Every structure is written in structure tokens, then in C-alpha cells.
Amino acid sequence: MRSHRPKLASPAVARLATVGLGAVLVFLGGFGFWTARHSARAAEDVQLSRSAGSAYMALQGAIDLQRLLEDEYGRELSSSPDLDAIEAGLDRAFARVRIAAARVSERGDAADRTLAARLIAEQDRYHVDVDTLLAEIRRGGASSFRSTEARPAVERVVAAQQKMLALQREVIERTERHRGQTTRDLAGLETRLERAVMLTLGALVVGLLLFVLFAVLLKAYRSRVHEADRQELERLSEAALTDPLTGIRNHRAFQEDLARELRRRTRDGSALSLVLLDLDGLKPINDRLGHQRGDELLKALAGCLAESVRGSDTAYRVGGDEFALILSSEDIPGALSAVERLQATLADVPHEPRPRVSAGIAGTIEPVGRDELVRRADVALYDAKHSHRQVAVYAGETAEEDQRQLRDGDRHLQTLARSLALAVDAKDSATRSHCETVAEVAMLVAAELGLEPQRAARIRRAGLLHDVGKIGVADSILSKPSALTGDEFEVMKSHSALGHGILMAAGLREEARWVLHHHERVDGRGYPAGLRGDEVPLESRILLVVDAYEAMTGDRPYRLGCDEAVALAELDRHAGTQFDPECVAALRRVLKAKPAAADHETEEPASANAA
């Protein structure tokens, strides 16, 4: 099966989100590395500057100590000096200065190394000059320190001291310079660290925003993918339960839904009706006009079914030319109304030839299996097709007996009755299917009153033909939307006598008598004979009640039918005067089916299309 998966937003969105997430991570990692390197370099510069400054301070301290020793030892040379102690002390001082200078050369820059080299060289010469002076003093004694022979040595020492003093001033300047540099580097380091912290926080915020954005995009894309997968699964599941030609639910869905509705009916005790429909004449249409025209007819019928169902009721195509309706919480009269709506919809189809259907109805208010309910509806459908009627209702043994009568030779009577009913429908299109509905409901009321099946079947035939006398009434009177005049009403009243004559001529003597008196009232104010009470045949009283009920609830081109409750209230109001109270009560019981079903009529019925 070719996939009809909905096209998603471009997969580039997913790729962009994935690449974006990776780019954000790389950006954050690179920025963190750069910040760390930048801060490390700044700290290294500070450390170098501080280290060089420390070395200069140590050098300056060593030189200062050397100067102190020189001053002290210079004073001692005027008396009786301990030359060995002086030489040892100066050697230690020279060594400290040399070590400190070497440290400056190691930690400083090129200028520092040059200064340190000069200082070491001058220190070495100074050291030689001091040693020479001390040697002169040893030869001449302490007094020789001030002698003329020692003067050149003393002058060299003094000159070396002057050079060392100049170098010491340079050391002091470099020390101060490094101290200032260290201060500046520390301030710069603090500024850099603050800037790095701000930039890092900004980068983190931007990165997090980008991360959230790309994560949302990726999640939205994944959600769309999941939603598309869910919709595709739902579409495939629905396709498995849908007829590909007509678009309504198929035989598999019918079996599952009917089993579910029967389980629901078992739980809540509500009524349930099943209607099986057969499209008449499909094979000749396929043979004569082609299968494409036949398919168009099937689709037209499916469209009418979908248009006529209400609420949770559902239409199905269960075979080639076979359809079904599951009517949740509907009793037999409700199913008859549904078939009547369907017939009215089919009559308006702008399609030639128009689809025509036969319908079989089976209802249940007691626990029954799925196969048994389908069998009952199929029996009713067989009855409708072979009696050439639009609809038939399964009523237990009555329906089975009717089929046996057809096989035993009663077929011509049914055919005649059907033909006469069609003639009435053609004469008065405003009440199309009225006779069918009256016939089926009258049969149910008769069964409710305990009449034997054969008699109930004959009442159904009388109901089918109760308005046959309207063939002799002018169209201007039948179709008049306003009230009839006195003369027009007298003409209209004649239809019962005309019908009696037609049925007598057809050999339907009992049915003719019931039709003749089906407008008699129990108070004697009816027509044509003014019979009262039990003088009116029970069958005629049944027909009068059902005819009045259908006239009030059925839709007409010039008005909509009233609710069932309103019609029953009107029948109750006139029970005992116009209508037989027992017939009205029997009709109410048929409509209500049983008290439990009535209790559930106010509940929301379970959808036949529920997953």
C-alpha cells in the first residue's frame, strides 16, 4: 500500500538543530579555552613581573648590606683591624650580591640581564681592588692604610665604589620600575579577569539561549515526526475498517461495531436496531451501463446513508450491493423512521437511475448474539424483497410465518398490495413511505395486543393499503397546504369507501372492511358509518391510532414532524373519544419497548465509531 504519510517541515530543520547544538557546544568549549589561556598569560606576566621585582629587591638588599659592611670595615681599618674577618665578611657580601645579580639576570628581561652582567663585572673588579688594598695593608700594617704607597689602591677602591653606587642607583630605579609594573600588571589582570568573567557569562547566556532554541527546534521536529507517525497509524487503522469505493465503514468494522454495541446493550439494557439494505437492480445496471455506472450508484447510496444517519448511528457496506445501519438505542419505530429518512434522501438524488433499496429491520431489547441479530434482519430483508416492499420488520415467528405464506401461494396478494401502495405514493408524494411505516408499526401493535401472527400479517397488509382510496381524490385536494372546505372534506372522506371497493375487487375482503372503518371513532363521531366502541373492528382502531401517530411525527414538505412525546400526549388526550385507549397504550409500549430502555434514552449512546 502506498504510504500517505503527511509531509513534514523540511528535514533541514532537524539538521540545522543538530548542527546548531554542536556549534553551540564547540563555541562554548572554544571560548572557555580562550578565556583560560588569556587569564593564564596575564597571570604569568604578573608572576614574571613580581618575580623580577623580588629579585631586584633582594639585589638591592645585598648591595645595601655590602655598603654597610664597607662603612663598618672602613672605620676598623683606621685602628687595628682584623683583616681576615674583614676579608671574610666582604667575601660573603660580594657573594650575596653576585647571587642576587644572577637571580635578576635569570628572572628579568634583556635590560635586566645587561644590568646584572655589568653589576657582576664591576663587582668582580671591585672585589679585586679590595683584595689588593687588603694585601697592601698586610704588608705595611694598619698605619699603612693612610700612607702614600696605599693611596693608589684606596683610590681604585673608591672609584669602584662610585661605579657600584651608580649601578646601585640603576638597580633602585629598576626595582621601582618593576614594582610599578607589577602593580599595573595586577590591575590589568583584575580588569582582564573581570572582562573575561563578563564575556564568559555573556557567552554562557547566549550559548544557553542558542542551546534552548535548537533543543526546542529539535524537540518540535521530533514531535511532528511522532505526530505524523501516529496519524499514519490511525490512517492505516481507519483504512483497514473503511470501504475503499464508498468511503463508509466496511464489513470488518460492521462485525466489530455490532459486537461492541450488543455488549453495551447487555450492560445498560437499552434498545438496539439493525437495518440490512440491498441495492435493487445493481447487476442489470452493471451489465447494461457498465461497472463504472454501478460504482457511481453505490457511492450515491453510501452518501445518502451517511447523510441520513443521526448521532451515533453508523452506516456500513457489508457486501457487493449490501449495506447495513447500526442504530444505537433505537427501537423498531425509530428504525422505521431512519429508513423513511433514507428513502426521502434517495428520492432527491440527482442520479439516473436513482438508487432503490429494500430494507430489513431487526431490533432487540433482550440479550441476543451477533449472528442471530444479523439472521433476523436478513429474514426481514428477504421478506421485503420477495414481497416487493421497501421495508420489512422481523417480528419473531410472525415474519417466519409470512415467508411460509409467500411460498404457499400468498405471493400474488403481497405483490398486489405492494403495487397499490406504490400507486398511492405516486399519487401523494408528500406522504411518501407513510403507508410502509403505518403497516410495520400496526403489525407490531397487533402483536403487542396478542393477536395471532397470521392476523397481524393481514393487519400489516391493511396498513399498507389503508390510503389506497386516495387514488380517486383530486390532486388539488390532496396537495392543498391550507384547510379544506366543507365540500373538499366530504370528497376526502370518500377515500375510505373508495379503498374498500378497490380491495374488495382484489379479493381482500377482511382488509377491505378494516380500511373502510379506519376513520371511525370510539365515540361514534367518525366516518363513514358512525360506529362506536367495539362496533369498530379492532384492526380499524389499530390503524387509526398508528395512522394518526405517523401523521403527527412524519415530516412533510410544508412542515416538520413533532416529537414522539408530543404525539403520544396528543393520543392520550383523545383516548376514549377518538382513539381506543388500549390501542394507544399498546403503541406506547411498542415505542418504549420496555421501561429499562426508556430509562436509557436520556443517556448519551456509545459511539459506534469509537476506537
Disulfide bonds with the S-S distance in Angstrom:
none
